[in-house]
Amino acid sequence: MDRDKISSAITTAKTSSKKRGFTQSVDLIVNLRDLDVQKPEGAIDEYVKLPVGMKKTAKICALVGSELKAQAEQLCDKAITLTDFPKWASKSKCRHLVRDFDFFIAQADLMPQVAKAFGAFLGPVGKMPNPKAGQIVQPKANLKPLVDALKNTIRLRVKKAPVIQCAIGDESMDAKALTDNASFIVNHLEHRLPKGQSNIQAVLIKTTMGKPARVS
C-alpha cells in the first residue's frame, strides 16, 4: 500500500481531531473481506514488534518465582511472586490488574499456579501469557530482551468480525514515525493474508476520540 497515502490519512486524522485533556492514541484499522475468520487462514492472532517505538509503551506484569524476582522487579512495571499469588484472590483486585497491564510474563514451571490464580481473569480478555510472544519463560531466563521487545509489541487479532484494530503510537509522535509503524503492519498483513492485498477492504486511521480517516 502506498506509503504517501498512509501518511496523508495520518495527518488528516491528527489535524481533524479536537484537542483533549489527554494524549490520544493513534490507531490503525484494517477492514478485511473474503476471509472466513472461522478457518485457520482467517484466524489471525499474531504479535508484531513495531519498527518505531511508541512513546507510551506497553505495561508489563511478571508472574514469577524467586528465581526471576530480582530481574522482574527491575525490568517490569510490576512483579508478583508465587508467594503473593494468594493476595490476588479478590476479584476486584484481579480485574484492576488485568485492566492496568498490557502483557503478562509467566515463569514456565509456575503455569499451573498462574492459571489457577489469574486464568479466570486473563483468559477472557486474551491476556494469558502466550508462547507466541515469548511470554512464558524459563526460571533462568534473561528477561531484558523479552521486556524490551514487548514494550513496543502490538497484537494483530481478528475476533468475530473481519477487522483488525491496533495502536501505532500517539498524537504526540510525528507523521513519519506513525507512518513507519502503520506501513509495517499493512505490509505484514499483505504477506500474511491468503489473498494478500485483495483481502484488505479498507485501511483507516483514527485518534482515540476522532473520526476515522480513510487511506485512499
C-alpha positions as CSV (number, residue, x, y, z in Angstrom):
1,M,0.0,0.0,0.0
2,D,1.2,3.5,-0.9
3,R,3.2,5.0,2.0
4,D,2.3,8.6,1.0
5,K,-1.4,7.8,1.2
6,I,-1.0,6.3,4.6
7,S,0.9,9.4,5.7
8,S,-1.8,11.7,4.3
9,A,-4.5,9.8,6.2
10,I,-2.5,10.0,9.5
11,T,-2.1,13.8,9.0
12,T,-5.8,14.2,8.3
13,A,-6.7,12.1,11.4
14,K,-4.4,14.1,13.7
15,T,-5.3,17.6,12.4
16,S,-9.1,17.0,12.3
17,S,-9.2,15.6,15.9
18,K,-10.1,18.0,18.6
19,K,-7.6,18.5,21.3
20,R,-8.4,16.7,24.5
21,G,-7.2,16.8,28.1
22,F,-5.0,13.7,27.4
23,T,-2.7,12.4,24.8
24,Q,-4.8,10.4,22.4
25,S,-3.6,7.2,20.8
26,V,-3.4,6.8,17.0
27,D,-5.0,3.6,15.8
28,L,-4.8,1.7,12.6
29,I,-8.0,-0.1,11.5
30,V,-7.9,-2.7,8.7
31,N,-11.3,-3.9,7.4
32,L,-11.0,-7.3,5.8
33,R,-13.0,-9.1,3.1
34,D,-13.4,-12.5,1.5
35,L,-12.0,-14.1,4.7
36,D,-13.6,-16.8,6.8
37,V,-12.5,-16.0,10.4
38,Q,-13.5,-19.5,11.4
39,K,-10.8,-21.1,9.3
40,P,-7.1,-21.2,10.1
41,E,-6.1,-18.8,7.3
42,G,-8.6,-16.2,8.6
43,A,-7.9,-16.8,12.3
44,I,-5.3,-14.1,12.7
45,D,-3.7,-13.8,16.1
46,E,-0.1,-12.6,16.0
47,Y,2.3,-10.4,17.9
48,V,4.3,-7.8,15.9
49,K,7.1,-5.6,17.2
50,L,6.8,-2.1,15.7
51,P,9.8,-0.7,13.9
52,V,9.5,2.7,15.7
53,G,8.9,2.6,19.4
54,M,5.8,4.1,20.9
55,K,6.1,6.9,23.4
56,K,3.5,5.2,25.6
57,T,5.0,1.7,25.8
58,A,3.1,-1.4,26.8
59,K,2.9,-2.1,30.5
60,I,4.2,-5.5,31.6
61,C,3.5,-7.5,34.7
62,A,5.6,-10.6,35.6
63,L,4.2,-13.6,37.4
64,V,7.3,-15.4,38.7
65,G,9.1,-17.3,41.3
66,S,12.1,-16.4,43.5
67,E,14.4,-17.2,40.6
68,L,13.3,-14.3,38.5
69,K,12.1,-11.9,41.2
70,A,15.0,-9.5,41.1
71,Q,15.0,-9.2,37.3
72,A,11.2,-8.8,37.1
73,E,11.2,-6.1,39.8
74,Q,14.0,-4.2,37.9
75,L,12.7,-4.6,34.3
76,C,8.9,-4.9,34.5
77,D,6.2,-2.4,35.6
78,K,5.0,-4.9,38.3
79,A,6.2,-8.2,39.6
80,I,4.1,-10.7,41.5
81,T,5.9,-13.7,43.0
82,L,4.4,-17.1,43.7
83,T,4.2,-16.4,47.5
84,D,2.0,-13.4,46.8
85,F,-0.5,-15.1,44.4
86,P,-3.0,-15.7,47.3
87,K,-3.1,-12.0,47.9
88,W,-4.8,-11.6,44.5
89,A,-7.8,-13.8,45.3
90,S,-10.0,-10.7,45.3
91,K,-12.0,-10.4,42.0
92,S,-11.8,-6.7,42.2
93,K,-8.0,-6.6,42.6
94,C,-7.6,-9.1,39.7
95,R,-9.9,-7.0,37.4
96,H,-7.9,-3.9,38.1
97,L,-4.6,-5.8,37.4
98,V,-5.9,-7.1,34.1
99,R,-7.1,-3.7,33.1
100,D,-3.9,-1.9,34.0
101,F,-1.3,-4.1,32.2
102,D,-1.0,-4.9,28.5
103,F,1.2,-8.1,28.7
104,F,1.8,-10.7,31.4
105,I,5.0,-12.8,31.6
106,A,4.9,-16.1,33.4
107,Q,7.5,-18.5,34.7
108,A,7.0,-21.8,32.8
109,D,7.1,-24.1,35.8
110,L,4.5,-22.0,37.5
111,M,1.9,-22.0,34.8
112,P,-0.5,-24.3,36.7
113,Q,-0.5,-21.8,39.6
114,V,-0.7,-18.8,37.3
115,A,-3.7,-20.4,35.6
116,K,-5.4,-21.2,38.9
117,A,-4.9,-17.7,40.4
118,F,-5.3,-15.5,37.3
119,G,-6.6,-17.5,34.4
120,A,-10.3,-16.7,35.0
121,F,-9.5,-13.0,34.6
122,L,-6.7,-13.1,32.0
123,G,-8.2,-15.7,29.7
124,P,-11.5,-14.0,28.7
125,V,-9.6,-10.8,27.6
126,G,-6.9,-12.6,25.8
127,K,-4.1,-11.7,28.2
128,M,-2.9,-15.1,29.4
129,P,0.9,-15.4,28.9
130,N,1.2,-16.5,25.3
131,P,4.2,-18.6,24.0
132,K,3.7,-17.0,20.5
133,A,5.0,-13.8,22.0
134,G,7.6,-15.5,24.2
135,Q,5.7,-14.6,27.4
136,I,6.3,-18.0,29.1
137,V,9.9,-18.1,30.3
138,Q,12.2,-20.5,32.0
139,P,13.4,-19.9,35.6
140,K,16.9,-18.9,34.4
141,A,15.8,-16.7,31.5
142,N,17.3,-13.3,30.7
143,L,14.1,-11.1,30.8
144,K,15.6,-8.0,29.3
145,P,15.4,-8.8,25.5
146,L,11.8,-10.0,26.0
147,V,10.7,-7.0,28.0
148,D,12.4,-4.6,25.5
149,A,10.5,-6.3,22.7
150,L,7.1,-6.4,24.4
151,K,7.2,-2.8,25.3
152,N,6.8,-2.0,21.6
153,T,4.8,-5.0,20.6
154,I,1.2,-5.0,19.4
155,R,-1.3,-7.8,18.9
156,L,-2.9,-8.3,15.5
157,R,-6.1,-10.2,16.2
158,V,-9.3,-11.0,14.3
159,K,-12.1,-11.8,16.7
160,K,-15.7,-12.3,15.5
161,A,-15.7,-9.6,12.9
162,P,-13.2,-9.4,10.0
163,V,-11.4,-6.3,11.3
164,I,-8.1,-5.6,12.9
165,Q,-7.5,-2.5,15.1
166,C,-4.3,-1.7,16.9
167,A,-2.4,1.3,18.2
168,I,0.5,2.6,16.1
169,G,1.6,5.3,18.6
170,D,0.0,8.5,19.9
171,E,-0.7,12.0,18.6
172,S,2.5,13.5,20.0
173,M,4.5,11.4,17.6
174,D,5.5,12.9,14.2
175,A,3.8,11.6,11.0
176,K,6.9,9.8,9.8
177,A,7.2,7.6,12.9
178,L,3.4,6.8,12.7
179,T,3.7,6.1,9.0
180,D,6.6,3.7,9.6
181,N,4.6,1.7,12.1
182,A,1.4,1.7,10.0
183,S,3.1,0.8,6.8
184,F,5.0,-2.0,8.5
185,I,1.7,-3.5,9.8
186,V,-0.1,-3.2,6.5
187,N,2.8,-4.8,4.6
188,H,2.9,-7.6,7.2
189,L,-0.8,-8.3,6.6
190,E,-0.5,-8.2,2.8
191,H,2.1,-11.0,3.1
192,R,0.1,-12.9,5.8
193,L,-3.4,-12.9,4.3
194,P,-4.2,-15.8,1.9
195,K,-5.1,-13.4,-0.9
196,G,-2.8,-10.6,0.1
197,Q,-4.0,-7.1,-0.6
198,S,-7.2,-8.4,-2.2
199,N,-8.3,-9.4,1.4
200,I,-8.0,-5.8,2.5
201,Q,-11.2,-3.9,2.0
202,A,-10.2,-0.6,3.7
203,V,-7.5,0.9,5.8
204,L,-8.3,3.8,8.2
205,I,-6.5,5.9,10.8
206,K,-8.1,7.5,13.8
207,T,-7.3,9.0,17.1
208,T,-9.0,7.8,20.3
209,M,-11.8,10.4,20.1
210,G,-11.5,11.4,16.5
211,K,-13.2,10.4,13.3
212,P,-11.6,7.8,11.0
213,A,-9.6,9.0,8.0
214,R,-9.6,6.5,5.1
215,V,-6.4,5.7,3.3
216,S,-7.4,6.4,-0.3
